[in-house]
């Protein structure tokens, strides 16, 4: 049973979340406690990572049958693997015998074998090897396959859901295709994937890549010059926000490397061939989709003040086939790494401030509409979870 202190804390949180409004001009920000309090992580995990769809990244990260990654997604150990049927699969990384972790890291396997007692599953999650179980009454291998999660692939991306009854992925994405169709995203290829940890909340990491407000302060000599005032945030349906902005040059290159710009995606025409679309698919994936390249981030909570990040870089397939692609792509990687290195100290300082017992909800500027829209979405998920949770 919750203590009176627990109840009063949750009541105060509910009041603060009620102040996060759909109108960014009137709304308060997400309560600082949601960025800094480890006791709220379980509530947040259920509210935003379990009940809907969560990004797995680009589907071509697992191109061949048996390609796998063992991932920690909001505290849940998960196996993502390309199954023998060619479909992407997601399973709980927990043996059905006595619960051992099955796989670690990334690689390719022909089967999933428990290192503890050698129970073995095929790539579809079915139990195939289970020695010395003859004394177990009414034991049926078909009843002990891996716990499987719903998986969906759209526009070259992959998602999975831990919900008992996953919502429709097409309802979740809404009109996503409408805004992204010009880039022909299924024809883009992943060329670099990096994973690392950052000393900040997972939400602040995603937020900074969805607002123009910080550019002249944090990136005055590197990338701020690229970005004039963006378009207004688009009106969308679905669980995401998106905003387009023209750029002064190739947005994914530093000023001294503009001569190495790669061609625009062949499907692009007009203004979309001269700018960047910033999209945040809730809860945890954001990307900058430029005319010639895409960089993408997924952030997963470890603790309230630390997150695990996956960075992915993609280019159109025709671009990757160019003879000098690798040489020119290095300049794109340099720009992404340089901007990230400038962001990280500020994110870590922000985390220190958010952890103050005197931190209070702030307000949104005109250059933070996507952050404000996520804040409202997040607040609604948390309020719904508070209403579902027993007192």
N, C-alpha and C positions, 0 to 999 in steps of 0.2 A: 504493500500500500504506500502511496506517496505521502510524504510528510507535508505539514502545513506550509513549510518553507518552499517545498517543491511546487505546491499548488499556487502559492502567491507569486512565485517566479514565472510560472506558466501564464497566470492571469495577466501579469505585467507585460509579458511577451505578446500576448494576444492583443492587448491595447496598443502596443507599439506597431504591430503588424497591421492593425486596422488603419494606421496613419499612412500606409503605402497605397497610393491611389492610382487609378488608370491615367489621370491627367498629370503628366510630368511637371507641369508648371505649378501644381498645388501639392504634389506628393512629397512626403518624407522618404528618406532612403531606408534601406534594410536596417533593422536595429543592429548596432555594433556587436551585441552579444551573439548574434548569429555568425559572426566571423571569428569569435574568440573563445567561446565557451564549449569545452569538450563534452559537457553534460548534455548539450543539445544535438550532438552529432547523430545519435540514434534516431531522434525525432526527424532530423533532416534527412537521414539516410532513407527512412521509410517514406517520407513525404516526396522527395524529388528523385531518388534513385531506384526505388522498388516499384512504385505504382505506375510508372510510364515506361518510355523507351530511353535507353542510354546509348550514346555513340560508342561504337567499336573502332571507328576510323574508316579509312579507305579499304574497301573489300579486297583490293589487289595486294594488300599486305600478306595475304594467304593465297597465292595463286594456284598452288598445286595440291593435289590430294595428300592429306597427312601433314600439311603445314599447320603449325599450331603456335599459340602464345598462351602462357599461363599469366593471367592478369588478376590484380586485386582491384575490385570495383566497389568502392565505398565499403571496404571491410569484408567483402565477399570474394573468396577465391574462385575464379572462373577459368575454364578452359575454352578457348576459341580455336576451332580446328576445321579445316576443309575436309568434309566427309567423303566417303568412298563414292557417294552419288554425285559429288561435285558441289553440293550445297554447303554453305557455311553453317556450322553447328556451334552451339554454346552449351556447356555442361558445368554443373557444380564440380569444383576440383576437390572431390571428396569420395573416397572409395566406399562402395556400398557394403563392404565387409565390416571394417572397424574405423572408417572415416579418415584414413591417411590421405594426405595430399598426394596426388597422382603424378603431376608434371610440374616442372619449373622452367622458367626462361622461355626461349623461343627455339623452334627447330622443326624437324619433320619426323613423323613416326608412322609406322604401318599399323600400330595398335597402341592402346593405352594400357600400360601394365603397372599395377601397384607395386612399388618397391618393397613393401612390407611383407605381404604374404602371396604376392604374385597373382592375385585376381587380375584378370585381363579382359579388356573391353575392345570391341572393334570401333572403327571411326564413326559409327552411327550410335555409339554409346551402349550397345548390347553386350551383356556379360557372356564371355565365351570360355574362359578358363577359370575354374574354381575347385581346385583339388581338395580331397578329403572332406567333402561335404555330405557324404553318404549317410551320416548319422543324423543329419538335420531333418526333422520330420516335415514332410510336405514342402521341402525346399524346391523352388522352381526358378531356374536362372532367368526366365523371362520377367520375373517380378523384381529383379535386382539390377536392372540397367541403370546407367548414370542418370541423375536428375537433370532433365533437359529444359532449357529456356527457349522461348520464342526468339527467332532471328529473322531479320528482314534486310534486303538489299535494295537500295534505290539510288539512281544517279551515281553509281559507283561507290556509294557509302554503305556502311553496314551498321545496324542497330540490334540491340537485344533487349528483352524485357524479362524482369524477374517477377512480374505480377502474376498472381494465380490465374487471372484471365486478362491477357494482354489487350490493351485497346488497339483499334485498327491503326496500323502504321500510316495508312493514307490519310486518315483523319488527323493523326498527330502532325504530319507534315503539311497538311492543308494545301495551299497554293504554292508550295515550294518550287515545283517544276516551272511554274509560270515565270518566276523571277530568274531562274538559273538555266533554263533551256538554251539560251543563246550560246553558252559556253560548251555545250555538248560534253558534259562532265563524264559520262561513261567512257569516253575516249581519252581521258587523262590518265597518266601513269605516275605512280609513286617512285621517287628516285632517292629519297633519304628519309630515314626515321631515327629519331633520337629520343631517349627517355632520361629524365632527370627529376630531382626533387628540389622544391623551392620552399623557403621559410615564409610562406604566407598562406592565407586561406585560399581554397580552390576558386571561390567566387571572385576574389579580387584579382586573381591571375587572369581569368577570362574577361573581367570587366575592362581592364586597361586596354585591351585590344579592340574594344568596341566604342571608344570615344576619342574625339579629336581634341578635346579640351587640354590634355596634357602635352601635346606635341611640341609647342614652342618652349615649354619649361624643361621637359625631359630630353627632347631630341633637337635642340636648337641648331646644332652644326652637322647633323647627320641626315635626318629624313623629314624634318618639319617643312622644308622648302618644297617638298613634293606635293603637299596637300593644301589646296585652296579650300574655301568653305564647301562642305559636302551638300548633297541634295537632302531634302527632308527625309526622315525615316519613312519607309514604305508602309502602307496599310496592308496587313497580311492576315490570312487565316492560318491556323495551325500554331504549333508550339515553337515558334521561332521569331526572330526579328532580323531585318535586313535593311541596309542603307548603302546607296551608291554615291561615289564621289569621283569627279574627274581628277586627274593628276597632271602635274607639270612635265613629267617624263615617265620613264618606266618605274613604277612605284616600288618594284622589288629589287631595285639597284640603287647603290649609293651614287652620289653626283659624279665621282671620279671614275665610275664604271659604266656610265650610260652608253658608251660605244659598244659594249658587249651585249646590248639588248637582243633578246631572242624574238622571233616573229610572233605576232599575235595569233591566237588560236584561229584556225581557218574558218570556223563557224561564225566568228564575230564580225559585226558590221556597225558602222556609225559610231555613236558616242561610247558604246560599251567596249569598243576597241581602244579606248583612250582613258581608262579609269579603273577603279577597283570597287568591287562589291564586298562589303563586310557583312557576314552573316553569323548569327549565333543561334544554333539549334539547341534548345533546352534539353537537359540542364547544363551539359558540360563540354560542348564542342563549338569552337568558333574558327572561322577561316577568313582570310583575305584573298579574294578571287580577282586577280588582275588579268589584263589582256593576254599575258604570256606565261603566267605561273600562278600557283596557289600555295600559300603556307597555311598550315592548320595546327591548332592546338586542342588537345583534350586534357582536362584537369580532373583529378580524382582526389578526394580528401584522404589524408593519412591521419592527421589530427586537426583540430581547429586552426592551428597556426602552421601547418605544413601540408603540402600537396605533392602528388606525383603527376608529372606532365609528360605527355607524348607530343612531340613535334614532328609533323609530316610535311614534306615538300613534294609538290606534284607539278608536272608539265604536260602539255598536250602530246599525244603519242607521236604525231608528226615531228614535233620539236625534238623529242628524245631520240628519234632516228637520225638527226643531223650528224654529220661527221665530226663537227667541232662542239657538239653539245656538252660533253663533260667539261671541257675547258671553260666554256662560257657559263655553265651552271655554277661553277665555283664562285663566281662573282655574286650570284644570287644567294648562295649560302652565306657568303661574307656579310651581305646586307642584313639578312635575318638574324645572324648571330650578333652583329653589332647593335642592332636595335634592342634585342633581348637583353644584352649585357647592360644597356643603359636603363632599361625598365626595372631590373631586379633590385637594385639598391632602394629604389623608391617604394617598391612593393613591400620590402622588408621593413622600411620605416613606417609605412602605412599600417602594417600588422602590429607594430609596437603601439601605435596610437589607438588602434581599434581595441586593444586589450586593456586600455585604461578603464578603471571603474567609473571614470567621469566622461567617457565617450558618449556622445549623443547622436541621434539620427540627424543627418544633414539634408540638403536640398539638391536639386539637379539643375545644371546649367543647360542652355540651349544646345550645347555641343555634346550632350550625354543622353539623347533620347533612347538609344538602344539599351543602355544600362538601366534607365528608368523603366522601360518595358519589362526587362527581365525582373527587376525588383518587384513589380506588381505581380508578375506570374509566380515568382518565388513566394511572395507573401500569401498568395491564394493557396498554394500547395501546402504551406505550413499551417495555415488556418484550418484547412480541410482535415489535415492530419490531427491537429489538436482536437477537433470536434469528434474525430473517430476514436481517439485514445481514451481509455477509461480514466476517470478521476480518482 
